[in-house]
Amino acid sequence: LSAPDNRGKGVFWWEPAVTGGLRSRGFFDDDGNALPVITVFDKLTRH
């Protein structure tokens, strides 16, 4: 991911273990298993 005009690269990070009303935005289900959204990081790593 990149910002326009070479203003930086990076990832906007949020707390993936969030519970309550924001639970659907986390990376893990109620049992602690990773949800499919975790695969987004495959696009950001060098292979």
mmCIF entry with sequence, helices, sheets and N, C-alpha, C, O atoms, coordinates in Angstrom:
data_MODEL
# 
_entry.id   MODEL 
# 
_entity.id                         1 
_entity.type                       polymer 
_entity.pdbx_number_of_molecules   1 
# 
_entity_poly.entity_id                      1 
_entity_poly.type                           'polypeptide(L)' 
_entity_poly.nstd_linkage                   no 
_entity_poly.nstd_monomer                   no 
_entity_poly.pdbx_seq_one_letter_code       LSAPDNRGKGVFWWEPAVTGGLRSRGFFDDDGNALPVITVFDKLTRH 
_entity_poly.pdbx_seq_one_letter_code_can   LSAPDNRGKGVFWWEPAVTGGLRSRGFFDDDGNALPVITVFDKLTRH 
_entity_poly.pdbx_strand_id                 A 
# 
loop_
_entity_poly_seq.entity_id 
_entity_poly_seq.num 
_entity_poly_seq.mon_id 
_entity_poly_seq.hetero 
1 1  LEU n 
1 2  SER n 
1 3  ALA n 
1 4  PRO n 
1 5  ASP n 
1 6  ASN n 
1 7  ARG n 
1 8  GLY n 
1 9  LYS n 
1 10 GLY n 
1 11 VAL n 
1 12 PHE n 
1 13 TRP n 
1 14 TRP n 
1 15 GLU n 
1 16 PRO n 
1 17 ALA n 
1 18 VAL n 
1 19 THR n 
1 20 GLY n 
1 21 GLY n 
1 22 LEU n 
1 23 ARG n 
1 24 SER n 
1 25 ARG n 
1 26 GLY n 
1 27 PHE n 
1 28 PHE n 
1 29 ASP n 
1 30 ASP n 
1 31 ASP n 
1 32 GLY n 
1 33 ASN n 
1 34 ALA n 
1 35 LEU n 
1 36 PRO n 
1 37 VAL n 
1 38 ILE n 
1 39 THR n 
1 40 VAL n 
1 41 PHE n 
1 42 ASP n 
1 43 LYS n 
1 44 LEU n 
1 45 THR n 
1 46 ARG n 
1 47 HIS n 
# 
_struct_asym.id          A 
_struct_asym.entity_id   1 
# 
loop_
_struct_conf.conf_type_id 
_struct_conf.id 
_struct_conf.pdbx_PDB_helix_id 
_struct_conf.beg_label_comp_id 
_struct_conf.beg_label_asym_id 
_struct_conf.beg_label_seq_id 
_struct_conf.pdbx_beg_PDB_ins_code 
_struct_conf.end_label_comp_id 
_struct_conf.end_label_asym_id 
_struct_conf.end_label_seq_id 
_struct_conf.pdbx_end_PDB_ins_code 
_struct_conf.beg_auth_comp_id 
_struct_conf.beg_auth_asym_id 
_struct_conf.beg_auth_seq_id 
_struct_conf.end_auth_comp_id 
_struct_conf.end_auth_asym_id 
_struct_conf.end_auth_seq_id 
_struct_conf.pdbx_PDB_helix_class 
_struct_conf.details 
_struct_conf.pdbx_PDB_helix_length 
HELX_P HELX_P1 AA1 PRO A 4  ? ASN A 6  ? PRO A 4  ASN A 6  5 ? 3 
HELX_P HELX_P2 AA2 GLY A 20 ? ARG A 25 ? GLY A 20 ARG A 25 5 ? 6 
HELX_P HELX_P3 AA3 PRO A 36 ? LEU A 44 ? PRO A 36 LEU A 44 5 ? 9 
# 
_struct_conf_type.id          HELX_P 
_struct_conf_type.criteria    ? 
_struct_conf_type.reference   ? 
# 
loop_
_atom_site.group_PDB 
_atom_site.id 
_atom_site.type_symbol 
_atom_site.label_atom_id 
_atom_site.label_alt_id 
_atom_site.label_comp_id 
_atom_site.label_asym_id 
_atom_site.label_entity_id 
_atom_site.label_seq_id 
_atom_site.pdbx_PDB_ins_code 
_atom_site.Cartn_x 
_atom_site.Cartn_y 
_atom_site.Cartn_z 
_atom_site.occupancy 
_atom_site.B_iso_or_equiv 
_atom_site.pdbx_formal_charge 
_atom_site.auth_seq_id 
_atom_site.auth_comp_id 
_atom_site.auth_asym_id 
_atom_site.auth_atom_id 
_atom_site.pdbx_PDB_model_num 
ATOM 1   N N  . LEU A 1 1  ? 0.841   -1.175  0.000  1.00 0.00 ? 1  LEU A N  1 
ATOM 2   C CA . LEU A 1 1  ? 0.000   0.000   0.000  1.00 0.00 ? 1  LEU A CA 1 
ATOM 3   C C  . LEU A 1 1  ? 0.883   1.234   0.000  1.00 0.00 ? 1  LEU A C  1 
ATOM 4   O O  . LEU A 1 1  ? 1.921   1.259   0.661  1.00 0.00 ? 1  LEU A O  1 
ATOM 5   N N  . SER A 1 2  ? 0.487   2.230   -0.718 1.00 0.00 ? 2  SER A N  1 
ATOM 6   C CA . SER A 1 2  ? 1.301   3.438   -0.730 1.00 0.00 ? 2  SER A CA 1 
ATOM 7   C C  . SER A 1 2  ? 0.417   4.678   -0.720 1.00 0.00 ? 2  SER A C  1 
ATOM 8   O O  . SER A 1 2  ? -0.750  4.641   -1.110 1.00 0.00 ? 2  SER A O  1 
ATOM 9   N N  . ALA A 1 3  ? 1.001   5.759   -0.269 1.00 0.00 ? 3  ALA A N  1 
ATOM 10  C CA . ALA A 1 3  ? 0.312   7.042   -0.248 1.00 0.00 ? 3  ALA A CA 1 
ATOM 11  C C  . ALA A 1 3  ? 0.717   7.822   -1.500 1.00 0.00 ? 3  ALA A C  1 
ATOM 12  O O  . ALA A 1 3  ? 1.799   7.586   -2.038 1.00 0.00 ? 3  ALA A O  1 
ATOM 13  N N  . PRO A 1 4  ? -0.117  8.741   -1.974 1.00 0.00 ? 4  PRO A N  1 
ATOM 14  C CA . PRO A 1 4  ? 0.212   9.519   -3.169 1.00 0.00 ? 4  PRO A CA 1 
ATOM 15  C C  . PRO A 1 4  ? 1.491   10.333  -2.997 1.00 0.00 ? 4  PRO A C  1 
ATOM 16  O O  . PRO A 1 4  ? 1.842   10.734  -1.888 1.00 0.00 ? 4  PRO A O  1 
ATOM 17  N N  . ASP A 1 5  ? 2.167   10.565  -4.088 1.00 0.00 ? 5  ASP A N  1 
ATOM 18  C CA . ASP A 1 5  ? 3.363   11.421  -4.118 1.00 0.00 ? 5  ASP A CA 1 
ATOM 19  C C  . ASP A 1 5  ? 4.457   10.939  -3.172 1.00 0.00 ? 5  ASP A C  1 
ATOM 20  O O  . ASP A 1 5  ? 5.159   11.753  -2.572 1.00 0.00 ? 5  ASP A O  1 
ATOM 21  N N  . ASN A 1 6  ? 4.607   9.642   -3.035 1.00 0.00 ? 6  ASN A N  1 
ATOM 22  C CA . ASN A 1 6  ? 5.663   9.053   -2.185 1.00 0.00 ? 6  ASN A CA 1 
ATOM 23  C C  . ASN A 1 6  ? 5.636   9.576   -0.758 1.00 0.00 ? 6  ASN A C  1 
ATOM 24  O O  . ASN A 1 6  ? 6.689   9.806   -0.163 1.00 0.00 ? 6  ASN A O  1 
ATOM 25  N N  . ARG A 1 7  ? 4.466   9.763   -0.212 1.00 0.00 ? 7  ARG A N  1 
ATOM 26  C CA . ARG A 1 7  ? 4.340   10.279  1.156  1.00 0.00 ? 7  ARG A CA 1 
ATOM 27  C C  . ARG A 1 7  ? 4.387   9.183   2.202  1.00 0.00 ? 7  ARG A C  1 
ATOM 28  O O  . ARG A 1 7  ? 4.096   9.432   3.371  1.00 0.00 ? 7  ARG A O  1 
ATOM 29  N N  . GLY A 1 8  ? 4.739   8.002   1.810  1.00 0.00 ? 8  GLY A N  1 
ATOM 30  C CA . GLY A 1 8  ? 4.889   6.931   2.785  1.00 0.00 ? 8  GLY A CA 1 
ATOM 31  C C  . GLY A 1 8  ? 4.211   5.649   2.358  1.00 0.00 ? 8  GLY A C  1 
ATOM 32  O O  . GLY A 1 8  ? 3.363   5.628   1.465  1.00 0.00 ? 8  GLY A O  1 
ATOM 33  N N  . LYS A 1 9  ? 4.602   4.607   3.006  1.00 0.00 ? 9  LYS A N  1 
ATOM 34  C CA . LYS A 1 9  ? 3.999   3.300   2.787  1.00 0.00 ? 9  LYS A CA 1 
ATOM 35  C C  . LYS A 1 9  ? 3.677   2.718   4.142  1.00 0.00 ? 9  LYS A C  1 
ATOM 36  O O  . LYS A 1 9  ? 4.323   3.045   5.138  1.00 0.00 ? 9  LYS A O  1 
ATOM 37  N N  . GLY A 1 10 ? 2.681   1.857   4.182  1.00 0.00 ? 10 GLY A N  1 
ATOM 38  C CA . GLY A 1 10 ? 2.371   1.241   5.454  1.00 0.00 ? 10 GLY A CA 1 
ATOM 39  C C  . GLY A 1 10 ? 0.974   0.687   5.504  1.00 0.00 ? 10 GLY A C  1 
ATOM 40  O O  . GLY A 1 10 ? 0.264   0.604   4.501  1.00 0.00 ? 10 GLY A O  1 
ATOM 41  N N  . VAL A 1 11 ? 0.610   0.315   6.690  1.00 0.00 ? 11 VAL A N  1 
ATOM 42  C CA . VAL A 1 11 ? -0.681  -0.302  6.950  1.00 0.00 ? 11 VAL A CA 1 
ATOM 43  C C  . VAL A 1 11 ? -1.340  0.451   8.092  1.00 0.00 ? 11 VAL A C  1 
ATOM 44  O O  . VAL A 1 11 ? -0.692  0.741   9.098  1.00 0.00 ? 11 VAL A O  1 
ATOM 45  N N  . PHE A 1 12 ? -2.609  0.768   7.949  1.00 0.00 ? 12 PHE A N  1 
ATOM 46  C CA . PHE A 1 12 ? -3.362  1.342   9.059  1.00 0.00 ? 12 PHE A CA 1 
ATOM 47  C C  . PHE A 1 12 ? -3.760  0.183   9.953  1.00 0.00 ? 12 PHE A C  1 
ATOM 48  O O  . PHE A 1 12 ? -4.486  -0.709  9.514  1.00 0.00 ? 12 PHE A O  1 
ATOM 49  N N  . TRP A 1 13 ? -3.309  0.175   11.178 1.00 0.00 ? 13 TRP A N  1 
ATOM 50  C CA . TRP A 1 13 ? -3.494  -0.962  12.082 1.00 0.00 ? 13 TRP A CA 1 
ATOM 51  C C  . TRP A 1 13 ? -4.527  -0.635  13.143 1.00 0.00 ? 13 TRP A C  1 
ATOM 52  O O  . TRP A 1 13 ? -4.562  0.478   13.666 1.00 0.00 ? 13 TRP A O  1 
ATOM 53  N N  . TRP A 1 14 ? -5.353  -1.594  13.452 1.00 0.00 ? 14 TRP A N  1 
ATOM 54  C CA . TRP A 1 14 ? -6.315  -1.459  14.549 1.00 0.00 ? 14 TRP A CA 1 
ATOM 55  C C  . TRP A 1 14 ? -6.169  -2.677  15.441 1.00 0.00 ? 14 TRP A C  1 
ATOM 56  O O  . TRP A 1 14 ? -5.511  -3.648  15.065 1.00 0.00 ? 14 TRP A O  1 
ATOM 57  N N  . GLU A 1 15 ? -6.762  -2.638  16.593 1.00 0.00 ? 15 GLU A N  1 
ATOM 58  C CA . GLU A 1 15 ? -6.668  -3.747  17.545 1.00 0.00 ? 15 GLU A CA 1 
ATOM 59  C C  . GLU A 1 15 ? -7.458  -4.944  17.019 1.00 0.00 ? 15 GLU A C  1 
ATOM 60  O O  . GLU A 1 15 ? -8.689  -4.908  17.026 1.00 0.00 ? 15 GLU A O  1 
ATOM 61  N N  . PRO A 1 16 ? -6.777  -6.016  16.558 1.00 0.00 ? 16 PRO A N  1 
ATOM 62  C CA . PRO A 1 16 ? -7.473  -7.156  15.968 1.00 0.00 ? 16 PRO A CA 1 
ATOM 63  C C  . PRO A 1 16 ? -8.194  -8.032  16.977 1.00 0.00 ? 16 PRO A C  1 
ATOM 64  O O  . PRO A 1 16 ? -9.021  -8.857  16.588 1.00 0.00 ? 16 PRO A O  1 
ATOM 65  N N  . ALA A 1 17 ? -7.908  -7.878  18.243 1.00 0.00 ? 17 ALA A N  1 
ATOM 66  C CA . ALA A 1 17 ? -8.537  -8.721  19.265 1.00 0.00 ? 17 ALA A CA 1 
ATOM 67  C C  . ALA A 1 17 ? -9.736  -8.026  19.904 1.00 0.00 ? 17 ALA A C  1 
ATOM 68  O O  . ALA A 1 17 ? -10.186 -8.427  20.977 1.00 0.00 ? 17 ALA A O  1 
ATOM 69  N N  . VAL A 1 18 ? -10.247 -7.001  19.258 1.00 0.00 ? 18 VAL A N  1 
ATOM 70  C CA . VAL A 1 18 ? -11.350 -6.217  19.805 1.00 0.00 ? 18 VAL A CA 1 
ATOM 71  C C  . VAL A 1 18 ? -12.593 -7.087  20.018 1.00 0.00 ? 18 VAL A C  1 
ATOM 72  O O  . VAL A 1 18 ? -12.846 -8.027  19.265 1.00 0.00 ? 18 VAL A O  1 
ATOM 73  N N  . THR A 1 19 ? -13.351 -6.756  21.046 1.00 0.00 ? 19 THR A N  1 
ATOM 74  C CA . THR A 1 19 ? -14.595 -7.477  21.317 1.00 0.00 ? 19 THR A CA 1 
ATOM 75  C C  . THR A 1 19 ? -15.733 -6.476  21.400 1.00 0.00 ? 19 THR A C  1 
ATOM 76  O O  . THR A 1 19 ? -15.526 -5.275  21.231 1.00 0.00 ? 19 THR A O  1 
ATOM 77  N N  . GLY A 1 20 ? -16.908 -6.960  21.656 1.00 0.00 ? 20 GLY A N  1 
ATOM 78  C CA . GLY A 1 20 ? -18.059 -6.074  21.782 1.00 0.00 ? 20 GLY A CA 1 
ATOM 79  C C  . GLY A 1 20 ? -18.615 -5.680  20.428 1.00 0.00 ? 20 GLY A C  1 
ATOM 80  O O  . GLY A 1 20 ? -18.654 -6.498  19.509 1.00 0.00 ? 20 GLY A O  1 
ATOM 81  N N  . GLY A 1 21 ? -19.045 -4.434  20.298 1.00 0.00 ? 21 GLY A N  1 
ATOM 82  C CA . GLY A 1 21 ? -19.675 -3.956  19.079 1.00 0.00 ? 21 GLY A CA 1 
ATOM 83  C C  . GLY A 1 21 ? -18.791 -3.979  17.848 1.00 0.00 ? 21 GLY A C  1 
ATOM 84  O O  . GLY A 1 21 ? -19.291 -3.986  16.723 1.00 0.00 ? 21 GLY A O  1 
ATOM 85  N N  . LEU A 1 22 ? -17.481 -3.990  18.049 1.00 0.00 ? 22 LEU A N  1 
ATOM 86  C CA . LEU A 1 22 ? -16.555 -4.002  16.912 1.00 0.00 ? 22 LEU A CA 1 
ATOM 87  C C  . LEU A 1 22 ? -16.033 -5.397  16.598 1.00 0.00 ? 22 LEU A C  1 
ATOM 88  O O  . LEU A 1 22 ? -15.105 -5.543  15.802 1.00 0.00 ? 22 LEU A O  1 
ATOM 89  N N  . ARG A 1 23 ? -16.606 -6.407  17.201 1.00 0.00 ? 23 ARG A N  1 
ATOM 90  C CA . ARG A 1 23 ? -16.120 -7.774  17.032 1.00 0.00 ? 23 ARG A CA 1 
ATOM 91  C C  . ARG A 1 23 ? -16.008 -8.169  15.560 1.00 0.00 ? 23 ARG A C  1 
ATOM 92  O O  . ARG A 1 23 ? -15.064 -8.860  15.180 1.00 0.00 ? 23 ARG A O  1 
ATOM 93  N N  . SER A 1 24 ? -16.949 -7.744  14.737 1.00 0.00 ? 24 SER A N  1 
ATOM 94  C CA . SER A 1 24 ? -16.940 -8.134  13.326 1.00 0.00 ? 24 SER A CA 1 
ATOM 95  C C  . SER A 1 24 ? -15.779 -7.524  12.551 1.00 0.00 ? 24 SER A C  1 
ATOM 96  O O  . SER A 1 24 ? -15.565 -7.872  11.390 1.00 0.00 ? 24 SER A O  1 
ATOM 97  N N  . ARG A 1 25 ? -15.035 -6.630  13.166 1.00 0.00 ? 25 ARG A N  1 
ATOM 98  C CA . ARG A 1 25 ? -13.889 -6.010  12.502 1.00 0.00 ? 25 ARG A CA 1 
ATOM 99  C C  . ARG A 1 25 ? -12.565 -6.596  12.963 1.00 0.00 ? 25 ARG A C  1 
ATOM 100 O O  . ARG A 1 25 ? -11.504 -6.097  12.589 1.00 0.00 ? 25 ARG A O  1 
ATOM 101 N N  . GLY A 1 26 ? -12.611 -7.631  13.758 1.00 0.00 ? 26 GLY A N  1 
ATOM 102 C CA . GLY A 1 26 ? -11.393 -8.241  14.267 1.00 0.00 ? 26 GLY A CA 1 
ATOM 103 C C  . GLY A 1 26 ? -10.828 -9.293  13.336 1.00 0.00 ? 26 GLY A C  1 
ATOM 104 O O  . GLY A 1 26 ? -11.398 -9.577  12.282 1.00 0.00 ? 26 GLY A O  1 
ATOM 105 N N  . PHE A 1 27 ? -9.706  -9.870  13.730 1.00 0.00 ? 27 PHE A N  1 
ATOM 106 C CA . PHE A 1 27 ? -9.043  -10.910 12.945 1.00 0.00 ? 27 PHE A CA 1 
ATOM 107 C C  . PHE A 1 27 ? -9.345  -12.299 13.464 1.00 0.00 ? 27 PHE A C  1 
ATOM 108 O O  . PHE A 1 27 ? -8.972  -13.287 12.831 1.00 0.00 ? 27 PHE A O  1 
ATOM 109 N N  . PHE A 1 28 ? -10.021 -12.400 14.618 1.00 0.00 ? 28 PHE A N  1 
ATOM 110 C CA . PHE A 1 28 ? -10.223 -13.697 15.254 1.00 0.00 ? 28 PHE A CA 1 
ATOM 111 C C  . PHE A 1 28 ? -11.682 -13.891 15.643 1.00 0.00 ? 28 PHE A C  1 
ATOM 112 O O  . PHE A 1 28 ? -12.387 -12.933 15.963 1.00 0.00 ? 28 PHE A O  1 
ATOM 113 N N  . ASP A 1 29 ? -12.128 -15.160 15.611 1.00 0.00 ? 29 ASP A N  1 
ATOM 114 C CA . ASP A 1 29 ? -13.491 -15.459 16.046 1.00 0.00 ? 29 ASP A CA 1 
ATOM 115 C C  . ASP A 1 29 ? -13.530 -15.590 17.564 1.00 0.00 ? 29 ASP A C  1 
ATOM 116 O O  . ASP A 1 29 ? -12.515 -15.387 18.231 1.00 0.00 ? 29 ASP A O  1 
ATOM 117 N N  . ASP A 1 30 ? -14.680 -15.925 18.108 1.00 0.00 ? 30 ASP A N  1 
ATOM 118 C CA . ASP A 1 30 ? -14.835 -16.009 19.562 1.00 0.00 ? 30 ASP A CA 1 
ATOM 119 C C  . ASP A 1 30 ? -13.986 -17.100 20.196 1.00 0.00 ? 30 ASP A C  1 
ATOM 120 O O  . ASP A 1 30 ? -13.730 -17.062 21.399 1.00 0.00 ? 30 ASP A O  1 
ATOM 121 N N  . ASP A 1 31 ? -13.543 -18.078 19.399 1.00 0.00 ? 31 ASP A N  1 
ATOM 122 C CA . ASP A 1 31 ? -12.701 -19.162 19.913 1.00 0.00 ? 31 ASP A CA 1 
ATOM 123 C C  . ASP A 1 31 ? -11.218 -18.898 19.709 1.00 0.00 ? 31 ASP A C  1 
ATOM 124 O O  . ASP A 1 31 ? -10.391 -19.745 20.047 1.00 0.00 ? 31 ASP A O  1 
ATOM 125 N N  . GLY A 1 32 ? -10.865 -17.740 19.162 1.00 0.00 ? 32 GLY A N  1 
ATOM 126 C CA . GLY A 1 32 ? -9.464  -17.400 18.959 1.00 0.00 ? 32 GLY A CA 1 
ATOM 127 C C  . GLY A 1 32 ? -8.893  -17.871 17.636 1.00 0.00 ? 32 GLY A C  1 
ATOM 128 O O  . GLY A 1 32 ? -7.687  -17.767 17.417 1.00 0.00 ? 32 GLY A O  1 
ATOM 129 N N  . ASN A 1 33 ? -9.729  -18.385 16.753 1.00 0.00 ? 33 ASN A N  1 
ATOM 130 C CA . ASN A 1 33 ? -9.264  -18.834 15.441 1.00 0.00 ? 33 ASN A CA 1 
ATOM 131 C C  . ASN A 1 33 ? -9.191  -17.654 14.478 1.00 0.00 ? 33 ASN A C  1 
ATOM 132 O O  . ASN A 1 33 ? -10.053 -16.775 14.487 1.00 0.00 ? 33 ASN A O  1 
ATOM 133 N N  . ALA A 1 34 ? -8.152  -17.647 13.649 1.00 0.00 ? 34 ALA A N  1 
ATOM 134 C CA . ALA A 1 34 ? -7.996  -16.568 12.675 1.00 0.00 ? 34 ALA A CA 1 
ATOM 135 C C  . ALA A 1 34 ? -9.106  -16.621 11.636 1.00 0.00 ? 34 ALA A C  1 
ATOM 136 O O  . ALA A 1 34 ? -9.468  -17.692 11.148 1.00 0.00 ? 34 ALA A O  1 
ATOM 137 N N  . LEU A 1 35 ? -9.638  -15.457 11.308 1.00 0.00 ? 35 LEU A N  1 
ATOM 138 C CA . LEU A 1 35 ? -10.658 -15.332 10.271 1.00 0.00 ? 35 LEU A CA 1 
ATOM 139 C C  . LEU A 1 35 ? -9.975  -15.119 8.915  1.00 0.00 ? 35 LEU A C  1 
ATOM 140 O O  . LEU A 1 35 ? -8.806  -14.736 8.878  1.00 0.00 ? 35 LEU A O  1 
ATOM 141 N N  . PRO A 1 36 ? -10.672 -15.356 7.810  1.00 0.00 ? 36 PRO A N  1 
ATOM 142 C CA . PRO A 1 36 ? -10.068 -15.210 6.486  1.00 0.00 ? 36 PRO A CA 1 
ATOM 143 C C  . PRO A 1 36 ? -9.444  -13.839 6.217  1.00 0.00 ? 36 PRO A C  1 
ATOM 144 O O  . PRO A 1 36 ? -8.547  -13.733 5.380  1.00 0.00 ? 36 PRO A O  1 
ATOM 145 N N  . VAL A 1 37 ? -9.890  -12.800 6.898  1.00 0.00 ? 37 VAL A N  1 
ATOM 146 C CA . VAL A 1 37 ? -9.327  -11.467 6.678  1.00 0.00 ? 37 VAL A CA 1 
ATOM 147 C C  . VAL A 1 37 ? -7.819  -11.436 6.935  1.00 0.00 ? 37 VAL A C  1 
ATOM 148 O O  . VAL A 1 37 ? -7.127  -10.571 6.400  1.00 0.00 ? 37 VAL A O  1 
ATOM 149 N N  . ILE A 1 38 ? -7.311  -12.342 7.726  1.00 0.00 ? 38 ILE A N  1 
ATOM 150 C CA . ILE A 1 38 ? -5.885  -12.362 8.058  1.00 0.00 ? 38 ILE A CA 1 
ATOM 151 C C  . ILE A 1 38 ? -5.022  -12.545 6.812  1.00 0.00 ? 38 ILE A C  1 
ATOM 152 O O  . ILE A 1 38 ? -3.849  -12.172 6.811  1.00 0.00 ? 38 ILE A O  1 
ATOM 153 N N  . THR A 1 39 ? -5.593  -13.117 5.752  1.00 0.00 ? 39 THR A N  1 
ATOM 154 C CA . THR A 1 39 ? -4.814  -13.348 4.531  1.00 0.00 ? 39 THR A CA 1 
ATOM 155 C C  . THR A 1 39 ? -4.459  -12.057 3.804  1.00 0.00 ? 39 THR A C  1 
ATOM 156 O O  . THR A 1 39 ? -3.658  -12.087 2.869  1.00 0.00 ? 39 THR A O  1 
ATOM 157 N N  . VAL A 1 40 ? -5.030  -10.927 4.207  1.00 0.00 ? 40 VAL A N  1 
ATOM 158 C CA . VAL A 1 40 ? -4.665  -9.661  3.578  1.00 0.00 ? 40 VAL A CA 1 
ATOM 159 C C  . VAL A 1 40 ? -3.171  -9.403  3.723  1.00 0.00 ? 40 VAL A C  1 
ATOM 160 O O  . VAL A 1 40 ? -2.578  -8.735  2.876  1.00 0.00 ? 40 VAL A O  1 
ATOM 161 N N  . PHE A 1 41 ? -2.563  -9.912  4.766  1.00 0.00 ? 41 PHE A N  1 
ATOM 162 C CA . PHE A 1 41 ? -1.137  -9.689  4.976  1.00 0.00 ? 41 PHE A CA 1 
ATOM 163 C C  . PHE A 1 41 ? -0.278  -10.463 3.991  1.00 0.00 ? 41 PHE A C  1 
ATOM 164 O O  . PHE A 1 41 ? 0.901   -10.149 3.831  1.00 0.00 ? 41 PHE A O  1 
ATOM 165 N N  . ASP A 1 42 ? -0.840  -11.470 3.325  1.00 0.00 ? 42 ASP A N  1 
ATOM 166 C CA . ASP A 1 42 ? -0.102  -12.174 2.275  1.00 0.00 ? 42 ASP A CA 1 
ATOM 167 C C  . ASP A 1 42 ? 0.244   -11.225 1.131  1.00 0.00 ? 42 ASP A C  1 
ATOM 168 O O  . ASP A 1 42 ? 1.266   -11.406 0.469  1.00 0.00 ? 42 ASP A O  1 
ATOM 169 N N  . LYS A 1 43 ? -0.581  -10.234 0.894  1.00 0.00 ? 43 LYS A N  1 
ATOM 170 C CA . LYS A 1 43 ? -0.348  -9.272  -0.177 1.00 0.00 ? 43 LYS A CA 1 
ATOM 171 C C  . LYS A 1 43 ? 0.730   -8.259  0.186  1.00 0.00 ? 43 LYS A C  1 
ATOM 172 O O  . LYS A 1 43 ? 1.270   -7.588  -0.694 1.00 0.00 ? 43 LYS A O  1 
ATOM 173 N N  . LEU A 1 44 ? 1.047   -8.142  1.464  1.00 0.00 ? 44 LEU A N  1 
ATOM 174 C CA . LEU A 1 44 ? 1.988   -7.122  1.927  1.00 0.00 ? 44 LEU A CA 1 
ATOM 175 C C  . LEU A 1 44 ? 3.360   -7.676  2.269  1.00 0.00 ? 44 LEU A C  1 
ATOM 176 O O  . LEU A 1 44 ? 4.240   -6.927  2.694  1.00 0.00 ? 44 LEU A O  1 
ATOM 177 N N  . THR A 1 45 ? 3.555   -8.970  2.091  1.00 0.00 ? 45 THR A N  1 
ATOM 178 C CA . THR A 1 45 ? 4.847   -9.571  2.411  1.00 0.00 ? 45 THR A CA 1 
ATOM 179 C C  . THR A 1 45 ? 5.581   -9.924  1.135  1.00 0.00 ? 45 THR A C  1 
ATOM 180 O O  . THR A 1 45 ? 4.968   -10.162 0.094  1.00 0.00 ? 45 THR A O  1 
ATOM 181 N N  . ARG A 1 46 ? 6.870   -9.953  1.225  1.00 0.00 ? 46 ARG A N  1 
ATOM 182 C CA . ARG A 1 46 ? 7.682   -10.349 0.070  1.00 0.00 ? 46 ARG A CA 1 
ATOM 183 C C  . ARG A 1 46 ? 7.821   -11.855 0.069  1.00 0.00 ? 46 ARG A C  1 
ATOM 184 O O  . ARG A 1 46 ? 8.105   -12.468 1.098  1.00 0.00 ? 46 ARG A O  1 
ATOM 185 N N  . HIS A 1 47 ? 7.619   -12.438 -1.082 1.00 0.00 ? 47 HIS A N  1 
ATOM 186 C CA . HIS A 1 47 ? 7.711   -13.898 -1.212 1.00 0.00 ? 47 HIS A CA 1 
ATOM 187 C C  . HIS A 1 47 ? 8.977   -14.281 -1.923 1.00 0.00 ? 47 HIS A C  1 
ATOM 188 O O  . HIS A 1 47 ? 9.235   -15.468 -2.128 1.00 0.00 ? 47 HIS A O  1 
# 
